[in-house]
Amino acid sequence: MERPAWAPQGIDISVPSVSRMYDFYLGGSHNFEVDREAARKAMEFLPGLPKIMQANRAFMRRAVRHAVDSGIDQFLDIGSGIPTFGNVHEVAQAADPGAKVAYVDHDPVAVAHSQAVLEGNDRAVIAAADLRRPKEILANPEITGLLDLDRPVALLLVAVLHFIEDADDPRGAVAELREALAPGSLIVLTHASYEGIPLPKEEAAGTVGVYKNIRNPLIMRSREEISQFFEGYEMVEPGLVSMPEWRPDTPQSPEQEDPYAFSGFGGVGRKA
């Protein structure tokens, strides 16, 4: 397999990556054939995956604009993936040119590509770290050099927690990050769930099997389980809802949206 010029040396391009599969779903070009093959297998069971990812990104952009409108000018995006058009720094800095954004990912391709995209932007950085080790994130010099954690921050955990198994204590990691944030900070979170998927659970479970086979288990949690990540936060209206239902840009009836867009949940919480 030929290694593309943009692919960092030292990574195994024969193993699928969830961040590169996500890039493929969104129509990006920073993915390998092994990622596309795995994504296509997942789409055999859940053909609406690209629409789910689009709804996820649209929710993220609305939530970032809400954060800026609320007076927040610092963003910590953990599990940020490969930058695509309309990423956090573009949305935030379009609304507030002084906004600062720290991205965090453990995928070397995501980190390397982010470095290239962010070159020359002194208000955005990328740090190589893992959500499962929050202390390392909070102590990372790239992050502490840009963000002032004594002031409110918008913490983004968008489409990342469903890749962390219960054995790795995702609730504990989220709680540890919450304790490090100043009052007035926001949490912006999306999570996969069987709830809302316009298919029988047995069919949709085939996609979960694909991710398990590539050693990146996809954990489908219930709305009640997802709501527990917001412990210590006051929910921002309209609460934890399907992503198109969270403060849509334009009023429209549910019939106008692709049914797959309503798969999973998104929400924003404010730390008192």
C-alpha atoms as one frame of an Amber mdcrd trajectory, in Angstrom:
protein
   0.000   0.000   0.000   1.444   3.338  -1.040   1.779   5.869   1.779   0.263
   9.279   0.934   2.548  12.268   1.366   0.353  13.653   4.172   0.415  10.423
   6.225   2.828  10.625   9.185   5.675   8.140   9.238   5.399   5.410  11.820
   1.641   4.820  11.669   0.202   1.562  10.417  -1.906   2.469   7.385  -3.221
  -1.094   7.161  -5.337  -0.640  10.314  -8.629   1.325  10.172  -8.956   4.463
  12.293 -12.260   5.802  13.623 -11.202   9.408  12.995 -10.326   8.645   9.368
 -13.597   6.717   8.949 -15.405   9.786  10.316 -13.536  11.907   7.773 -14.747
   9.545   5.031 -18.380   9.765   6.188 -18.127  13.553   5.958 -16.700  13.406
   2.441 -13.112  14.225   3.444  -9.976  13.066   1.664  -7.715  12.189   4.610
  -8.511   8.510   4.845  -7.020   5.287   3.479  -8.661   2.449   1.556  -8.672
   0.357   4.740 -10.744   3.094   6.430 -13.119   3.349   3.477 -13.565  -0.422
   3.408 -14.456  -0.535   7.119 -16.799   2.456   6.753 -18.588   0.850   3.817
 -19.065  -2.343   5.855 -20.570  -0.282   8.686 -22.869   1.447   6.191 -24.161
  -1.914   4.963 -25.914  -2.211   8.324 -26.523   1.504   8.930 -26.688   3.289
   5.555 -27.522   6.609   7.189 -24.126   6.946   8.919 -23.028   9.926   6.747
 -26.274  11.739   7.602 -25.758  11.050  11.309 -22.242  12.522  11.097 -23.523
  15.579   9.212 -26.159  16.159  11.905 -23.427  15.783  14.518 -21.249  18.437
  12.852 -24.185  20.803  12.384 -25.039  20.473  16.090 -21.416  21.194  17.007
 -21.390  24.392  14.940 -24.623  25.643  16.544 -23.308  24.821  20.015 -20.046
  26.690  19.361 -21.954  29.767  18.206 -24.124  29.508  21.335 -20.976  29.395
  23.485 -19.608  32.544  21.827 -22.973  34.283  22.233 -22.800  33.318  25.923
 -19.478  35.149  26.280 -17.122  32.161  26.101 -13.972  32.654  24.038 -12.031
  29.484  24.969 -12.665  26.004  23.582 -11.204  22.614  24.511 -12.183  20.024
  21.888 -11.233  16.486  22.975 -11.389  13.752  20.360 -11.358  16.423  17.676
 -10.435  14.133  14.791  -9.247  15.300  11.388 -10.122  18.949  10.697 -12.789
  19.383   8.060 -14.554  22.472   6.729 -16.448  24.308   9.470 -14.355  22.996
  12.333 -14.447  24.521  15.829 -11.741  27.150  15.326 -13.324  28.342  12.077
 -16.781  28.695  13.622 -15.562  30.234  16.881 -13.108  32.669  15.298 -15.645
  33.742  12.672 -17.939  34.766  15.545 -15.114  36.106  17.754 -11.692  36.634
  16.136 -10.125  36.498  19.605 -11.444  33.018  20.391  -8.867  30.391  21.369
  -9.224  26.710  20.518  -7.218  23.758  21.827  -7.786  20.483  19.995  -6.920
  17.108  21.529  -6.676  13.756  19.758  -4.667  10.556  20.127  -4.711   9.632
  16.409  -1.328  10.582  14.840  -3.003  11.351  11.490  -5.491  13.699  13.166
  -2.683  15.421  15.070  -0.401  15.779  12.044  -3.146  17.091   9.786  -4.353
  19.493  12.470  -0.834  20.883  12.801  -0.790  21.601   9.069  -4.246  23.206
   9.081  -3.481  25.349  12.135  -0.074  26.572  10.972   0.066  30.353  11.350
  -2.976  30.481  13.650  -1.618  31.603  17.017  -5.011  31.134  18.684  -5.403
  27.428  17.948  -3.276  24.409  18.887  -3.418  20.617  18.701  -2.225  18.368
  21.526  -1.625  14.614  21.361  -3.464  13.148  24.355  -6.242  10.737  25.305
  -9.570  11.461  27.013  -9.005   8.390  29.178  -6.111  10.243  30.849  -7.567
  13.664  31.733  -4.658  14.624  33.988  -2.337  14.528  30.970  -4.704  16.762
  29.019  -4.966  19.299  31.829  -1.174  19.394  32.238  -0.324  19.489  28.527
   1.855  22.554  27.826   0.184  23.192  24.452  -3.154  23.529  26.228  -2.014
  25.358  29.357  -0.018  27.739  27.169  -3.141  28.785  25.269  -6.140  28.398
  27.556  -6.711  30.020  30.941  -8.585  27.372  32.914  -9.395  29.919  35.613
 -11.833  31.442  33.102 -14.875  29.724  31.517 -14.131  27.191  28.785 -16.407
  25.301  26.408 -15.443  21.626  26.695 -16.383  19.712  23.557 -16.825  15.940
  23.748 -18.408  15.444  20.338 -18.790  11.852  19.085 -15.975  10.598  21.312
 -17.450   9.137  24.521 -19.117   6.274  22.640 -15.628   4.969  21.855 -14.739
   4.666  25.551 -15.821   1.481  27.292 -17.289   1.527  30.788 -14.197  -0.314
  32.037 -12.178   2.824  31.212 -14.487   4.938  33.411 -15.645   7.641  30.985
 -17.867   9.216  33.640 -14.852   9.583  35.923 -12.845  11.235  33.141 -15.656
  13.686  32.382 -16.043  14.479  36.082 -12.314  15.121  36.457 -12.392  17.548
  33.547 -15.472  19.255  34.999 -13.731  19.829  38.320 -10.856  21.566  36.509
 -13.158  24.009  34.710 -14.193  27.414  36.015 -17.832  28.203  36.894 -19.713
  29.304  33.803 -17.955  26.732  31.621 -19.985  24.680  29.154 -19.918  21.022
  28.169 -20.947  20.242  24.579 -21.581  16.534  24.085 -22.956  14.135  21.490
 -23.270  10.378  21.828 -24.431   7.432  19.733 -27.479   5.462  20.829 -29.841
   2.842  19.458 -32.625   5.249  20.392 -33.823   7.190  17.367 -32.248   4.939
  14.725 -34.931   4.156  12.109 -33.966   0.466  12.048 -34.494  -2.489  14.374
 -31.759  -2.685  16.991 -30.744  -6.096  15.656 -29.903  -4.582  12.244 -28.113
  -1.531  13.611 -26.041  -3.804  15.861 -24.184  -4.964  12.761 -22.412  -1.600
  12.666 -21.349  -2.053  16.296 -19.856  -5.377  15.236 -17.784  -3.717  12.503
 -16.228  -1.314  15.013 -15.588  -4.173  17.429 -13.779  -6.057  14.678 -11.410
  -3.123  14.086 -10.717  -2.997  17.850 -12.519   0.299  18.388 -15.675  -0.769
  20.213 -18.695   1.467  19.650 -20.687   1.719  22.888 -24.349   2.514  22.277
 -25.714   4.061  25.474 -29.296   4.960  26.373 -30.478   8.544  26.781 -30.551
   7.988  30.551 -26.949   6.742  30.559 -25.788   9.645  28.381 -27.495  12.158
  30.687 -25.196  11.016  33.506 -22.240  12.671  31.753 -23.916  16.018  32.517
 -23.717  15.508  36.287 -22.636  18.779  37.875 -23.957  20.865  34.976 -27.252
  22.678  34.464 -28.733  21.658  31.130 -29.159  24.408  28.544 -32.573  24.372
  26.849 -33.882  22.262  25.172 -31.849  19.689  27.139 -30.555  16.352  25.853
 -32.322  15.796  22.530 -31.731  14.399  19.054 -29.204  16.621  17.308 -31.515
  18.360  14.777 -33.825  19.317  17.671 -31.123  21.285  19.514 -31.710  24.962
  18.633 -32.102  24.512  14.855 -31.032  27.456  12.713 -34.359  27.473  10.912
 -37.739  26.148  12.012 -38.750  23.057  10.131 -40.931  20.053  10.672 -39.291
  16.727  11.524 -40.556  15.345   8.217 -38.097  17.629   6.401 -35.087  15.961
   8.031 -33.610  12.619   7.038 -34.795  10.102   9.693 -31.194   9.032  10.371
 -30.346  12.544  11.575 -32.369  11.835  14.717 -30.099   8.948  15.786 -28.307
   9.543  19.063 -28.323  12.597  21.316 -26.676  15.966  21.810 -26.797  18.506
  24.604 -25.083  21.427  26.298 -24.643  21.974  30.028 -23.399  24.933  32.062
 -21.300  24.587  35.206 -22.785  26.675  38.008
